[in-house]
């Protein structure tokens, strides 16, 4: 029991030291600086809060336009079969089978 009383006495002594300790002086401008910081943060978040929906809406519009242009495309994809010559398909795609004489004619 002696040990337990000694522990309690030390605990009480430590707690009393907290009560009797002199208060440290505080900075008189601490609260005003803290308040200024707290008012500053919502302004920064407000800018990002307005830009986020605008960015999301623009990305959505770009996706819709891309999807519409992709599905409304009338380009026909030519598949090469074993009967077709790939060189002829390449020539017809780039109009290489036509004679082009005026390309380098400088007048």
Backbone bond lengths (Angstrom), bond angles and torsions (degrees), N, CA, C in turn:
res aa  C-N    CA-C-N  psi(-1)  N-CA   C-N-CA  omega(-1)  CA-C   N-CA-C  phi
1 X - - - 1.445 - - 1.525 111.54 -
2 X 1.294 116.25 -29.86 1.453 121.45 -179.26 1.526 110.77 -61.76
3 X 1.307 116.05 -38.44 1.466 120.69 -179.49 1.527 110.38 -66.95
4 X 1.314 117.74 -42.04 1.459 121.53 -179.67 1.525 110.83 -65.08
5 X 1.334 118.44 -39.35 1.458 121.56 178.58 1.531 110.11 -65.79
6 X 1.323 115.89 -38.83 1.456 120.00 179.15 1.538 110.33 -64.83
7 X 1.322 118.19 -39.92 1.466 122.39 178.29 1.526 110.29 -64.63
8 X 1.341 116.09 -43.71 1.467 119.83 178.79 1.514 111.08 -63.96
9 X 1.335 116.37 -39.04 1.460 121.19 179.09 1.530 110.56 -63.13
10 X 1.314 116.57 -41.88 1.469 120.70 178.38 1.528 111.19 -66.43
11 X 1.315 116.09 -38.64 1.469 120.26 178.47 1.522 110.26 -64.38
12 X 1.317 116.58 -46.93 1.465 120.65 178.87 1.529 111.21 -62.52
13 X 1.312 116.17 -38.64 1.460 121.03 178.73 1.531 110.43 -63.28
14 X 1.318 116.60 -40.79 1.467 120.94 179.00 1.522 111.00 -67.74
15 X 1.334 116.73 -42.84 1.461 119.85 179.00 1.514 111.84 -65.91
16 X 1.328 117.83 -36.55 1.461 121.04 177.03 1.523 110.89 -66.47
17 X 1.311 117.29 -33.44 1.463 120.26 178.23 1.524 110.39 -62.70
18 X 1.339 117.19 -34.63 1.464 119.73 176.51 1.518 111.19 -67.02
19 X 1.338 117.05 -38.67 1.460 120.48 179.89 1.521 111.81 -69.52
20 X 1.313 117.57 -35.78 1.459 121.29 -175.47 1.533 113.29 -88.69
21 X 1.306 117.83 -9.65 1.465 120.53 -177.67 1.521 109.73 -66.09
22 X 1.300 114.72 139.90 1.458 118.15 179.07 1.528 108.77 -75.72
23 X 1.282 114.21 146.97 1.459 119.48 -176.85 1.527 109.32 -76.23
24 X 1.309 115.53 139.42 1.458 120.78 177.93 1.519 109.60 -75.88
25 X 1.313 117.34 142.89 1.472 118.40 178.62 1.527 109.64 -69.87
26 X 1.298 116.13 141.33 1.459 120.47 -178.98 1.525 109.55 -104.74
27 X 1.305 114.83 159.74 1.455 121.15 178.80 1.528 108.08 -75.23
28 X 1.326 119.41 125.97 1.469 120.31 -177.32 1.530 113.41 -66.81
29 X 1.334 118.37 -20.23 1.462 121.19 -177.88 1.526 112.60 -98.23
30 X 1.311 117.43 5.08 1.461 120.66 -177.52 1.521 111.74 -61.99
31 X 1.323 117.03 -47.46 1.460 120.34 -176.41 1.526 110.73 -65.41
32 X 1.314 117.86 -41.09 1.470 119.42 -179.17 1.529 111.10 -66.37
33 X 1.342 117.47 -38.20 1.470 120.04 176.95 1.530 110.95 -67.53
34 X 1.325 116.05 -40.27 1.459 119.87 178.00 1.521 111.10 -63.22
35 X 1.305 116.26 -42.86 1.454 120.67 179.85 1.540 110.42 -65.42
36 X 1.328 117.31 -38.84 1.466 120.21 178.04 1.525 111.05 -64.35
37 X 1.315 117.65 -39.47 1.465 120.99 177.82 1.519 111.15 -65.39
38 X 1.324 116.06 -40.49 1.463 119.47 -179.00 1.527 110.87 -66.82
39 X 1.318 118.04 -33.44 1.457 120.87 178.08 1.521 111.31 -76.86
40 X 1.305 117.80 -25.72 1.455 122.72 -177.43 1.523 111.99 -73.48
41 X 1.303 119.22 -37.64 1.464 123.14 -175.19 1.529 113.13 -63.72
42 X 1.334 121.39 -44.36 1.467 118.71 -179.69 1.524 113.08 -61.69
43 X 1.329 119.31 -29.11 1.453 121.06 178.88 1.529 110.18 -65.83
44 X 1.323 117.42 -41.19 1.457 120.78 178.62 1.523 110.56 -66.09
45 X 1.310 116.67 -43.05 1.460 120.12 179.84 1.517 110.92 -67.70
46 X 1.322 117.36 -29.58 1.448 121.13 -178.41 1.533 110.81 -66.85
47 X 1.325 116.94 -36.74 1.462 120.50 178.68 1.522 109.76 -65.45
48 X 1.317 117.33 -45.97 1.460 120.67 179.54 1.521 111.20 -69.44
49 X 1.317 117.31 -30.49 1.463 120.09 179.48 1.525 111.04 -68.16
50 X 1.334 117.74 -30.84 1.470 119.55 178.21 1.522 111.34 -84.65
51 X 1.321 117.98 -29.96 1.459 119.88 -178.75 1.527 112.61 -77.35
52 X 1.300 117.70 -30.01 1.462 120.74 -177.72 1.536 112.22 -61.94
53 X 1.342 120.97 -48.53 1.471 119.38 178.32 1.528 112.51 -65.58
54 X 1.327 117.53 -34.08 1.466 120.23 178.81 1.520 110.07 -65.16
55 X 1.321 116.90 -43.84 1.459 121.29 178.44 1.527 110.81 -64.22
56 X 1.313 116.78 -42.78 1.459 120.88 179.13 1.527 111.17 -63.06
57 X 1.320 116.93 -42.96 1.466 120.55 179.84 1.521 110.96 -65.67
58 X 1.336 117.52 -40.43 1.469 119.40 -180.00 1.527 111.16 -67.15
59 X 1.327 117.83 -39.14 1.460 120.15 176.77 1.536 111.19 -64.62
60 X 1.313 116.27 -37.99 1.458 120.47 178.09 1.524 110.78 -64.66
61 X 1.319 117.23 -42.41 1.466 121.01 179.23 1.525 110.21 -65.19
62 X 1.325 117.08 -42.57 1.469 120.23 178.22 1.527 110.74 -61.77
63 X 1.321 117.45 -41.47 1.468 120.61 178.26 1.525 111.74 -63.90
64 X 1.312 116.86 -41.65 1.469 120.42 -179.80 1.522 110.26 -65.51
65 X 1.329 117.24 -43.95 1.469 120.63 179.38 1.526 110.61 -63.44
66 X 1.322 116.76 -41.18 1.462 120.28 178.92 1.526 111.03 -64.53
67 X 1.321 117.37 -42.71 1.468 120.91 179.62 1.525 111.18 -64.71
68 X 1.328 117.01 -41.35 1.468 120.28 179.75 1.520 110.34 -65.49
69 X 1.320 117.23 -43.73 1.462 119.24 -179.12 1.534 111.16 -68.08
70 X 1.306 116.92 -32.95 1.475 120.31 179.46 1.521 111.11 -68.92
71 X 1.335 116.23 -45.56 1.462 118.89 -176.11 1.531 113.08 -79.96
72 X 1.324 118.14 -20.36 1.456 119.39 178.46 1.521 111.93 -94.02
73 X 1.292 117.73 2.73 1.462 122.07 179.57 1.521 109.81 -65.73
74 X 1.336 115.33 136.59 1.460 119.91 -178.98 1.517 111.44 -105.71
75 X 1.303 117.48 11.62 1.453 120.28 178.05 1.522 109.26 -66.17
76 X 1.312 114.41 135.39 1.454 119.80 179.74 1.521 107.66 -102.02
77 X 1.289 115.57 127.29 1.448 120.78 179.11 1.525 107.62 -86.78
78 X 1.303 114.73 125.50 1.460 120.06 -179.24 1.513 108.77 -91.31
79 X 1.304 114.78 125.61 1.452 119.16 177.19 1.523 108.56 -100.12
80 X 1.298 114.98 138.53 1.453 120.13 -179.86 1.520 108.56 -85.88
81 X 1.304 114.41 124.62 1.456 118.81 174.06 1.519 107.62 -102.29
82 X 1.271 115.84 171.91 1.460 119.66 -178.36 1.527 111.37 -67.57
83 X 1.340 117.40 -19.37 1.458 120.65 -178.54 1.525 111.70 -82.32
84 X 1.340 117.90 -24.72 1.462 120.76 -175.24 1.525 110.40 -90.80
85 X 1.304 113.91 145.25 1.452 120.44 177.64 1.531 108.17 -86.71
86 X 1.351 119.90 124.19 1.466 120.51 -178.28 1.522 113.08 -63.43
87 X 1.328 117.71 -26.49 1.466 119.73 178.15 1.519 111.71 -70.22
88 X 1.316 116.97 -34.59 1.463 120.38 177.81 1.527 110.57 -69.33
89 X 1.323 117.30 -38.43 1.475 120.90 178.32 1.525 109.87 -65.72
90 X 1.311 116.41 -42.51 1.466 120.66 178.16 1.524 110.60 -62.23
91 X 1.310 117.36 -43.23 1.464 121.86 -179.70 1.518 110.87 -65.71
92 X 1.329 117.68 -38.97 1.467 119.39 -179.64 1.532 111.34 -73.34
93 X 1.326 118.01 -32.25 1.465 120.18 178.48 1.527 111.76 -66.36
94 X 1.300 117.46 -37.12 1.459 121.13 -177.84 1.527 112.72 -103.94
95 X 1.309 116.42 14.40 1.457 123.06 178.84 1.529 111.75 52.75
96 X 1.290 116.59 44.77 1.452 120.82 -179.74 1.525 112.65 -87.63
97 X 1.303 116.51 -10.19 1.445 119.43 -178.75 1.530 112.10 -86.36
98 X 1.335 117.70 -6.22 1.456 121.65 176.77 1.521 108.41 -93.02
99 X 1.317 115.01 151.29 1.469 118.17 178.11 1.506 108.89 -83.74
100 X 1.299 115.61 130.88 1.460 120.75 -179.22 1.522 107.48 -124.73
101 X 1.308 114.59 99.25 1.454 118.76 -176.24 1.504 112.87 -100.25
102 X 1.305 118.91 -17.65 1.459 121.60 -174.83 1.518 113.51 -93.66
103 X 1.304 118.04 12.43 1.465 119.95 -177.23 1.520 112.53 -66.77
104 X 1.303 116.63 -43.64 1.456 120.10 -174.71 1.529 112.34 -110.02
105 X 1.287 115.37 19.37 1.454 119.82 179.69 1.522 108.51 -84.48
106 X 1.314 116.71 108.69 1.455 120.70 -177.09 1.531 107.99 -105.97
107 X 1.296 115.67 119.01 1.461 119.95 179.74 1.499 110.69 -130.04
